[in-house]
Amino acid sequence: ARRSWAARDERCVMKVAAVTGATGFLASELVAQLLKRGYFVKATVRSLASPDRLAYLRALPDASENLELMQADLLAPGAFDECIHGADAVFHTASPFITEGITDPHAQLIAPSLDGTRNVFGSVAKSVSNGQVKPRIVVTSSIAAVLGTLNDKPAGQCFSEDDWNSTSTAERGGLDAYRYSKLVAEQEAWKLAEAQQLKVATVLPSFIVGPPRTPRVDGESLRNMKQALEGQMPHRGDTNMVDVRDCAAAHIAAAEMPSAVGKRFLTSSECLVSRAFVLATLREKYPQYQIQDGGEVPPPGRKYICGKNLPMLGLSLRDPKTSILDMAEAMLAHGVVKPTLRV
């Protein structure tokens, strides 16, 4: 039975939230925070066939009463109809995050990103045509929609929500094709928002770190930490970061605050966090484990990110060191990493 809405946080003005791609690293944290704020959450997953893989979502506080999981294929028109029907807020997080083994950028990245966005907005249009209220929509974009490379601007300049990636292409493949997929998906979202006269905001995270709700390690960020804790050199180099908890909170605030409509929200550390710093932080915390030496930790360098919209949401971002340590602790607790003890 659904819980009485009278008991919810008075700041939470919405009742039903739809979340696409609920098993993802970010989306599972988003679902947890929405439940905590008193939302009834309808969330899509690729398959309901393996209950064990979804157990961590069903085990979230308040999930037994207020979480409904639905099967949906990102690329199938109409797949989100049931999830989105009657929702007060729609959070579209489902999108592929792969940067290696890309042989067909269009099929593996561009089409899923673009068609997924169109399918979500199509389901919103159907819900509205059936007499439901127009929901607030928050689309998970990426810092990749802002910049192709950190050298897109000369030294002394930084990137904000006013910038758009003008250098990435699908043809170059790899990380560049991923960046391009995020760019075209966000542009499509704004185009559809205008056409359907919908209230939309976008959130643009950098590399997401922090404690996962999910015990899976098939995402880029989680795989990177697993490599580090298991004594390998993590594949991700120096990178801007954001905590998954802060990124999820930004999504909710962007859906709840009237002033957020029509805005983009960069969620990212201002400076790069070096791989050497990540490894040094882990080596200091876990001296008993064999963790690679990343070399001398460089001093904080250039300020690349100068997002200006996040303060209006009343949010400040966690320090990357906290996120790194909390992430490692959670993954060790999940039992999904197998560190080697020092001899």
PyMOL commands that set and color helices and strands:
alter all, ss='L'
color gray80, all
select helices_A, chain A and resi 5-7+25-36+51-58+63-66+81-84+105-129+143-145+150-152+174-196+220-229+244-256+258-260+275-285+310-313+320-334
alter helices_A, ss='H'
color red, helices_A
select strands_A, chain A and resi 16-20+40-45+67-71+89-92+136-140+200-205+207-209+241-243+264-267
alter strands_A, ss='S'
color yellow, strands_A
deselect
rebuild
show_as cartoon
